[in-house]
């Protein structure tokens, strides 16, 4: 019985540390995407989410989009800029839009996004909304549709 208590106590102490270490190695960020967040406004009906997995050690940013009401997406990017601010493309998410993929990025760029996710946003562009059909500020952790 004593061994069981010790094992359970050790698991309770070590589990959060293991999760924190995993997150530090491959931080997960997400964004809820809406047309109303875009500048100028994007589609009033399009929406979605994006989840990112960043690895400065590998120099990669991987993503998964779930979009609804978005026709003919062309490009997706991580932009530098807080809420309500249009900023420059910081990390392109591929050369053309893909719902899922990975892109090489510099360690410095990945570290900048990891250290201040709210200072960056993701948007998706299409022919009707060349400035962006949907946009969302990055937050720590995954988001769900």
Backbone as a chain_set.jsonl record, in Angstrom:
{"seq": "XXXXXXXXXXXXXXXXXXXXXXXXXXXXXXXXXXXXXXXXXXXXXXXXXXXXXXXXXXXXXXXXXXXXXXXXXXXXXXXXXXXXXXXXXXXXXXXXXXXXXXXXXXXXXXXXXXXXXXXXXXXXXXXXXXXXXXXXXXXXXXXXX", "coords": {"N": [[0.828, -1.191, 0.0], [1.936, 1.206, 0.786], [3.873, 1.593, -1.204], [2.246, 1.977, -3.426], [1.025, 4.417, -2.784], [3.286, 6.071, -2.79], [4.053, 5.829, -5.487], [1.789, 6.94, -6.771], [1.912, 9.544, -5.755], [4.353, 10.384, -6.83], [3.721, 10.289, -9.556], [1.775, 12.275, -9.664], [3.314, 14.519, -9.174], [5.258, 14.462, -11.211], [3.862, 14.362, -13.686], [2.714, 16.967, -14.464], [5.14, 18.314, -14.893], [6.244, 16.872, -17.007], [4.365, 17.418, -19.015], [4.721, 20.198, -19.237], [7.36, 20.259, -20.15], [7.067, 18.984, -22.627], [5.421, 20.856, -23.904], [7.17, 23.018, -23.957], [9.063, 22.089, -25.72], [7.663, 21.7, -28.099], [5.673, 23.948, -28.682], [2.166, 24.511, -28.68], [-0.103, 26.424, -30.431], [-3.05, 28.314, -31.116], [-5.842, 29.649, -33.041], [-8.968, 31.262, -33.279], [-10.813, 31.794, -36.092], [-12.347, 34.435, -37.786], [-14.331, 36.422, -40.022], [-14.979, 38.992, -39.173], [-12.839, 39.793, -37.638], [-10.889, 40.551, -39.358], [-9.054, 43.115, -41.14], [-9.503, 45.303, -43.766], [-12.919, 44.362, -42.89], [-13.581, 40.877, -43.301], [-15.227, 38.041, -44.679], [-18.65, 37.868, -43.722], [-19.756, 35.457, -42.978], [-17.932, 33.353, -43.093], [-15.804, 31.164, -41.214], [-13.569, 29.6, -38.828], [-10.86, 27.563, -37.548], [-7.408, 27.442, -36.567], [-4.681, 25.426, -35.736], [-1.437, 25.391, -34.463], [1.821, 23.95, -34.421], [4.88, 24.486, -33.172], [8.393, 24.251, -33.687], [11.365, 25.209, -32.717], [13.774, 23.925, -32.626], [13.72, 22.133, -34.783], [13.162, 23.943, -36.701], [10.606, 24.371, -37.778], [7.192, 25.129, -38.56], [4.129, 23.799, -38.09], [0.79, 23.211, -39.211], [-2.806, 22.996, -38.875], [-5.776, 23.59, -40.419], [-9.267, 24.212, -39.998], [-11.907, 25.07, -41.813], [-14.936, 26.842, -42.582], [-17.346, 27.864, -44.903], [-15.54, 29.172, -46.511], [-14.517, 29.908, -49.608], [-12.409, 28.853, -52.227], [-9.697, 29.202, -50.989], [-6.548, 30.828, -51.062], [-4.022, 31.601, -49.914], [-2.299, 31.426, -46.737], [-1.136, 32.935, -43.767], [1.108, 33.737, -41.043], [0.966, 36.718, -39.421], [2.642, 39.626, -38.162], [1.318, 41.444, -35.573], [-0.925, 42.944, -33.307], [-4.293, 42.579, -31.942], [-6.68, 44.176, -33.977], [-4.796, 45.462, -35.507], [-3.176, 45.739, -38.589], [-0.581, 43.866, -39.905], [2.721, 43.009, -41.195], [3.421, 40.093, -43.26], [4.741, 37.464, -41.45], [5.469, 34.76, -41.132], [5.031, 32.712, -43.802], [2.477, 30.332, -44.425], [3.095, 27.937, -46.11], [3.329, 27.913, -49.761], [1.023, 28.023, -51.232], [-2.428, 27.779, -50.21], [-2.989, 25.161, -47.933], [-4.8, 22.761, -46.118], [-3.481, 21.384, -44.174], [-0.138, 21.174, -43.099], [3.469, 21.744, -43.144], [6.026, 24.166, -42.603], [9.211, 25.541, -43.185], [10.968, 27.683, -40.954], [12.782, 30.389, -39.473], [14.72, 30.066, -36.452], [14.709, 32.358, -34.876], [12.347, 33.641, -35.749], [10.386, 31.753, -35.015], [10.831, 31.667, -32.236], [10.07, 34.291, -31.595], [7.295, 34.282, -32.114], [6.486, 32.268, -30.331], [7.135, 33.455, -27.864], [5.411, 35.605, -27.64], [2.539, 35.104, -28.412], [0.065, 36.499, -28.703], [0.764, 38.762, -30.041], [0.691, 38.202, -32.676], [-1.061, 37.152, -35.615], [-3.137, 34.918, -37.545], [-4.148, 34.659, -40.89], [-6.347, 33.962, -43.681], [-6.449, 34.113, -47.17], [-8.444, 34.835, -50.08], [-9.689, 35.013, -53.535], [-11.934, 36.804, -53.532], [-11.624, 38.178, -51.14], [-8.943, 39.67, -50.909], [-7.336, 40.848, -48.943], [-7.815, 39.293, -46.809], [-9.953, 36.736, -45.776], [-10.702, 35.53, -43.375], [-9.564, 35.911, -39.988], [-7.509, 35.514, -37.058], [-6.313, 36.053, -33.748], [-3.387, 34.685, -32.316], [-3.255, 32.317, -29.656], [-2.094, 30.721, -26.658], [-2.102, 27.21, -26.609], [-4.364, 24.704, -27.936], [-7.18, 25.236, -30.131], [-10.709, 24.704, -30.655], [-13.264, 23.836, -32.987]], "CA": [[0.0, 0.0, 0.0], [2.82, 2.368, 0.867], [4.48, 1.77, -2.528], [1.22, 2.538, -4.297], [0.886, 5.829, -2.425], [4.495, 6.747, -3.27], [3.966, 5.881, -6.956], [0.765, 7.918, -7.142], [2.432, 10.875, -5.431], [5.379, 10.698, -7.834], [3.032, 10.561, -10.823], [1.116, 13.575, -9.549], [4.349, 15.554, -9.24], [5.997, 14.418, -12.476], [3.013, 14.537, -14.871], [2.708, 18.356, -14.944], [6.476, 18.668, -15.391], [6.394, 16.26, -18.333], [3.547, 18.199, -19.947], [5.379, 21.489, -19.446], [8.538, 20.037, -20.98], [6.588, 18.719, -23.984], [4.974, 22.126, -24.462], [8.332, 23.859, -24.209], [9.771, 21.575, -26.886], [6.809, 21.868, -29.273], [4.512, 24.722, -28.243], [0.958, 24.494, -29.483], [-0.83, 27.685, -30.447], [-4.242, 28.226, -31.943], [-6.6, 30.878, -33.274], [-10.326, 31.191, -33.792], [-10.801, 32.638, -37.286], [-13.626, 35.047, -38.155], [-14.225, 37.531, -40.962], [-15.097, 40.276, -38.477], [-11.551, 40.156, -37.042], [-9.997, 40.993, -40.436], [-9.037, 44.549, -41.451], [-10.92, 45.563, -43.507], [-13.705, 43.168, -42.558], [-13.639, 39.776, -44.253], [-16.551, 37.461, -44.902], [-19.497, 37.853, -42.528], [-20.211, 34.1, -42.647], [-16.816, 32.397, -43.029], [-15.184, 31.015, -39.899], [-12.751, 28.403, -38.703], [-9.798, 27.537, -36.549], [-6.1, 26.933, -36.965], [-3.801, 25.005, -34.652], [-0.041, 25.39, -34.881], [2.825, 23.279, -33.61], [6.141, 25.13, -33.515], [9.615, 23.614, -33.208], [12.551, 25.994, -33.077], [14.882, 22.978, -32.814], [13.621, 21.62, -36.152], [12.941, 25.055, -37.619], [9.355, 24.147, -38.502], [5.863, 25.497, -38.088], [3.139, 22.913, -38.701], [-0.542, 23.746, -38.994], [-4.023, 22.325, -39.307], [-6.926, 24.487, -40.522], [-10.635, 23.748, -40.209], [-12.614, 26.25, -42.294], [-16.31, 26.692, -43.058], [-17.795, 29.042, -45.633], [-14.399, 29.801, -47.182], [-14.365, 29.348, -50.948], [-11.166, 29.084, -52.966], [-8.588, 29.806, -50.242], [-5.308, 30.902, -51.84], [-2.83, 31.711, -49.072], [-2.458, 31.616, -45.298], [0.099, 33.48, -43.206], [1.21, 34.321, -39.708], [1.341, 38.128, -39.532], [2.998, 40.316, -36.929], [0.346, 42.488, -35.271], [-1.907, 42.671, -32.273], [-5.701, 42.688, -32.326], [-7.033, 45.469, -34.549], [-3.648, 46.03, -36.223], [-2.704, 44.989, -39.757], [0.871, 43.797, -39.884], [3.351, 42.313, -42.316], [3.562, 38.637, -43.201], [5.898, 37.1, -40.633], [5.795, 33.395, -41.568], [4.019, 32.169, -44.711], [2.1, 28.937, -44.164], [3.146, 27.324, -47.427], [3.286, 28.813, -50.923], [-0.41, 28.124, -51.505], [-3.188, 27.265, -49.072], [-3.204, 23.738, -47.67], [-5.464, 22.615, -44.825], [-2.53, 20.816, -43.219], [1.203, 21.156, -43.656], [4.585, 22.257, -42.356], [6.827, 25.168, -43.297], [10.456, 25.915, -42.517], [11.036, 29.055, -40.452], [13.995, 30.603, -38.683], [14.597, 29.929, -34.999], [14.351, 33.678, -34.344], [10.923, 33.88, -36.033], [9.599, 30.848, -34.172], [10.962, 32.136, -30.854], [9.28, 35.518, -31.448], [5.881, 33.899, -32.04], [6.302, 31.52, -29.081], [7.263, 34.306, -26.681], [4.32, 36.576, -27.585], [1.567, 34.687, -29.421], [-0.982, 37.5, -28.916], [1.292, 39.794, -30.928], [0.666, 37.655, -34.034], [-2.347, 36.615, -36.045], [-3.164, 34.095, -38.757], [-5.292, 34.915, -41.761], [-6.478, 33.198, -44.922], [-6.843, 34.997, -48.267], [-9.035, 34.234, -51.279], [-9.842, 36.051, -54.56], [-12.937, 37.809, -53.165], [-11.104, 38.939, -49.998], [-7.486, 39.585, -51.048], [-6.679, 41.24, -47.693], [-8.083, 38.237, -45.842], [-11.359, 36.367, -45.587], [-10.829, 35.305, -41.93], [-8.362, 36.225, -39.215], [-7.602, 35.253, -35.629], [-5.104, 36.243, -32.938], [-2.863, 33.45, -31.734], [-3.304, 32.118, -28.21], [-1.431, 29.493, -26.222], [-2.983, 26.051, -26.551], [-5.152, 24.38, -29.124], [-8.565, 25.696, -30.142], [-11.618, 23.723, -31.258], [-14.373, 24.405, -33.763]], "C": [[0.871, 1.254, 0.0], [3.464, 2.645, -0.488], [3.483, 2.404, -3.498], [1.055, 4.029, -4.035], [2.088, 6.618, -2.938], [4.455, 6.886, -4.791], [2.946, 6.911, -7.411], [1.231, 9.341, -6.861], [3.479, 11.304, -6.455], [4.736, 11.04, -9.17], [2.365, 11.931, -10.795], [2.111, 14.72, -9.666], [4.989, 15.605, -10.621], [5.136, 14.684, -13.707], [2.961, 15.987, -15.343], [4.067, 18.794, -15.496], [6.7, 18.096, -16.783], [5.581, 17.016, -19.369], [4.188, 19.542, -20.246], [6.591, 21.333, -20.346], [8.121, 19.761, -22.419], [6.157, 20.017, -24.641], [6.146, 23.032, -24.78], [9.069, 23.399, -25.458], [8.97, 21.811, -28.161], [5.554, 22.637, -28.873], [3.352, 24.625, -29.226], [0.25, 25.826, -29.31], [-2.049, 27.498, -31.328], [-4.88, 29.582, -32.128], [-7.99, 30.516, -33.766], [-10.426, 32.222, -34.905], [-12.212, 33.12, -37.622], [-13.366, 36.184, -39.141], [-14.243, 38.88, -40.271], [-13.791, 40.714, -37.819], [-10.581, 40.724, -38.079], [-10.125, 42.501, -40.638], [-8.673, 44.738, -42.912], [-11.666, 44.249, -43.308], [-13.678, 42.143, -43.683], [-15.07, 39.305, -44.415], [-17.375, 37.481, -43.617], [-19.914, 36.445, -42.095], [-19.087, 33.077, -42.519], [-16.248, 32.348, -41.613], [-14.334, 29.748, -39.889], [-11.784, 28.5, -37.551], [-8.5, 27.14, -37.234], [-5.364, 26.55, -35.692], [-2.404, 24.861, -35.21], [0.799, 24.596, -33.903], [4.165, 23.821, -34.071], [7.319, 24.371, -32.928], [10.81, 24.441, -33.652], [13.748, 25.078, -33.294], [14.895, 22.431, -34.241], [13.484, 22.739, -37.179], [11.672, 24.884, -38.432], [8.148, 24.724, -37.768], [4.895, 24.587, -38.835], [1.752, 23.418, -38.321], [-1.614, 22.779, -39.453], [-5.145, 23.357, -39.271], [-8.21, 23.676, -40.582], [-11.419, 24.996, -40.577], [-14.023, 25.893, -42.735], [-16.71, 27.989, -43.753], [-16.682, 29.801, -46.327], [-14.253, 29.144, -48.548], [-13.036, 29.776, -51.55], [-10.063, 29.757, -52.144], [-7.301, 29.731, -51.058], [-4.058, 30.808, -50.98], [-3.238, 31.785, -47.611], [-1.104, 32.044, -44.751], [-0.035, 33.707, -41.712], [1.707, 35.743, -39.936], [1.762, 38.644, -38.165], [1.985, 41.432, -36.724], [-0.634, 42.042, -34.21], [-3.322, 42.798, -32.807], [-5.976, 44.091, -32.844], [-5.918, 46.149, -35.316], [-3.311, 45.132, -37.404], [-1.19, 45.021, -39.751], [1.407, 43.014, -41.059], [3.321, 40.794, -42.135], [4.844, 38.336, -42.44], [6.394, 35.706, -41.003], [4.697, 32.946, -42.529], [3.729, 30.711, -44.347], [1.958, 28.237, -45.511], [3.096, 28.363, -48.533], [1.861, 29.023, -51.401], [-1.137, 27.488, -50.328], [-3.251, 25.739, -49.083], [-3.826, 23.644, -46.286], [-4.514, 22.106, -43.751], [-1.16, 20.816, -43.874], [2.237, 21.653, -42.668], [5.408, 23.187, -43.236], [8.099, 25.4, -42.499], [10.374, 27.378, -42.085], [12.283, 29.177, -39.593], [13.697, 30.429, -37.195], [14.143, 31.25, -34.39], [12.866, 33.978, -34.567], [10.037, 33.022, -35.141], [9.647, 31.303, -32.72], [10.128, 33.391, -30.608], [7.795, 35.196, -31.3], [5.599, 33.178, -30.723], [6.277, 32.438, -27.87], [6.122, 35.314, -26.548], [3.24, 36.22, -28.605], [0.503, 35.739, -29.713], [-0.532, 38.649, -29.801], [1.31, 39.358, -32.383], [-0.733, 37.147, -34.344], [-2.164, 35.781, -37.303], [-4.355, 34.554, -39.579], [-5.202, 34.078, -43.019], [-7.025, 34.156, -45.977], [-7.528, 34.192, -49.362], [-9.269, 35.347, -52.301], [-10.836, 37.159, -54.178], [-12.458, 38.713, -52.031], [-9.575, 38.878, -50.021], [-6.719, 40.014, -49.791], [-6.899, 40.221, -46.588], [-9.565, 37.995, -45.681], [-11.667, 36.125, -44.11], [-9.487, 35.576, -41.265], [-8.611, 35.845, -37.767], [-6.27, 35.46, -34.939], [-4.672, 34.903, -32.364], [-2.98, 33.475, -30.214], [-2.56, 30.829, -27.886], [-2.462, 28.381, -26.122], [-3.765, 25.87, -27.831], [-6.557, 24.946, -28.988], [-9.408, 24.662, -30.887], [-12.769, 24.44, -31.93], [-15.657, 24.252, -32.993]], "O": [[0.583, 2.23, -0.692], [3.593, 3.803, -0.885], [3.847, 3.269, -4.295], [0.956, 4.816, -4.976], [1.925, 7.719, -3.464], [4.787, 7.944, -5.325], [3.21, 7.674, -8.34], [0.969, 10.245, -7.654], [3.488, 12.453, -6.896], [5.162, 11.979, -9.843], [2.389, 12.66, -11.786], [1.781, 15.778, -10.202], [5.235, 16.691, -11.145], [5.654, 15.198, -14.698], [3.148, 16.229, -16.535], [4.131, 19.559, -16.458], [7.28, 18.759, -17.643], [6.051, 17.234, -20.486], [4.195, 19.98, -21.397], [6.834, 22.174, -21.211], [8.762, 20.257, -23.346], [6.484, 20.264, -25.802], [6.116, 23.748, -25.782], [9.639, 24.217, -26.179], [9.556, 22.095, -29.205], [4.484, 22.044, -28.738], [3.542, 24.653, -30.442], [0.033, 26.294, -28.192], [-2.073, 26.618, -32.189], [-4.513, 30.551, -31.463], [-8.169, 29.592, -34.56], [-10.15, 33.401, -34.684], [-13.146, 32.325, -37.729], [-12.317, 36.827, -39.102], [-13.593, 39.82, -40.73], [-13.643, 41.887, -37.474], [-9.563, 41.314, -37.716], [-11.165, 43.091, -40.346], [-7.569, 44.343, -43.285], [-11.12, 43.169, -43.528], [-13.743, 42.492, -44.862], [-16.011, 40.091, -44.299], [-16.865, 37.15, -42.547], [-20.377, 36.258, -40.97], [-19.277, 32.034, -41.895], [-16.215, 33.356, -40.907], [-14.378, 28.94, -40.817], [-11.872, 29.386, -36.7], [-8.498, 26.579, -38.329], [-5.419, 27.266, -34.692], [-2.2, 24.29, -36.281], [0.522, 24.572, -32.704], [4.547, 23.639, -35.227], [7.25, 23.897, -31.794], [11.221, 24.388, -34.811], [14.647, 25.414, -34.065], [15.96, 22.283, -34.841], [13.666, 22.519, -38.377], [11.641, 25.203, -39.621], [8.103, 24.791, -36.54], [4.846, 24.6, -40.065], [1.561, 23.983, -37.244], [-1.39, 21.891, -40.275], [-5.433, 23.932, -38.221], [-8.238, 22.584, -41.149], [-11.583, 25.89, -39.746], [-14.276, 24.783, -43.203], [-16.444, 29.079, -43.249], [-16.863, 30.962, -46.696], [-13.907, 27.966, -48.643], [-12.603, 30.919, -51.396], [-9.54, 30.789, -52.564], [-6.999, 28.705, -51.668], [-3.146, 30.035, -51.275], [-4.366, 32.154, -47.282], [-0.06, 31.578, -45.207], [-1.138, 33.849, -41.183], [2.743, 35.951, -40.567], [1.294, 38.157, -37.136], [1.808, 42.277, -37.602], [-1.11, 40.906, -34.216], [-3.525, 43.089, -33.985], [-5.563, 45.078, -32.235], [-6.07, 47.296, -35.737], [-3.176, 43.918, -37.252], [-0.586, 46.084, -39.608], [0.647, 42.425, -41.828], [3.211, 40.283, -41.02], [5.903, 38.883, -42.747], [7.596, 35.493, -41.167], [3.544, 32.81, -42.119], [4.639, 29.957, -44.003], [0.85, 27.981, -45.984], [2.851, 29.543, -48.282], [1.53, 30.089, -51.921], [-0.54, 26.75, -49.544], [-3.531, 25.119, -50.109], [-3.423, 24.368, -45.376], [-4.713, 22.362, -42.564], [-1.028, 20.499, -45.056], [1.929, 21.945, -41.513], [5.476, 23.016, -44.453], [8.063, 25.448, -41.27], [9.778, 28.205, -42.775], [12.777, 28.188, -39.052], [12.567, 30.622, -36.746], [13.297, 31.269, -33.496], [12.201, 34.509, -33.678], [9.055, 33.507, -34.579], [8.619, 31.325, -32.044], [9.543, 33.545, -29.537], [7.115, 35.774, -30.452], [4.589, 33.445, -30.073], [5.488, 32.229, -26.948], [5.886, 35.83, -25.455], [3.042, 36.96, -29.569], [0.072, 35.865, -30.86], [-1.361, 39.433, -30.264], [1.872, 40.047, -33.234], [-1.486, 36.764, -33.449], [-1.175, 35.916, -38.024], [-5.434, 34.806, -39.043], [-4.145, 33.558, -43.377], [-7.954, 34.918, -45.71], [-7.233, 33.012, -49.552], [-9.069, 36.518, -51.978], [-10.595, 38.33, -54.474], [-12.84, 39.882, -51.966], [-8.972, 38.13, -49.251], [-5.579, 39.594, -49.592], [-6.244, 40.278, -45.547], [-10.342, 38.928, -45.475], [-12.751, 36.466, -43.635], [-8.428, 35.484, -41.887], [-9.748, 35.847, -37.295], [-5.222, 35.093, -35.47], [-5.507, 34.088, -31.972], [-2.823, 34.517, -29.578], [-2.415, 29.954, -28.739], [-3.563, 28.587, -25.611], [-3.82, 26.753, -28.687], [-7.065, 25.117, -27.88], [-8.884, 23.851, -31.65], [-13.194, 25.512, -31.499], [-16.715, 24.666, -33.467]]}, "num_chains": 1, "name": "protein.A"}
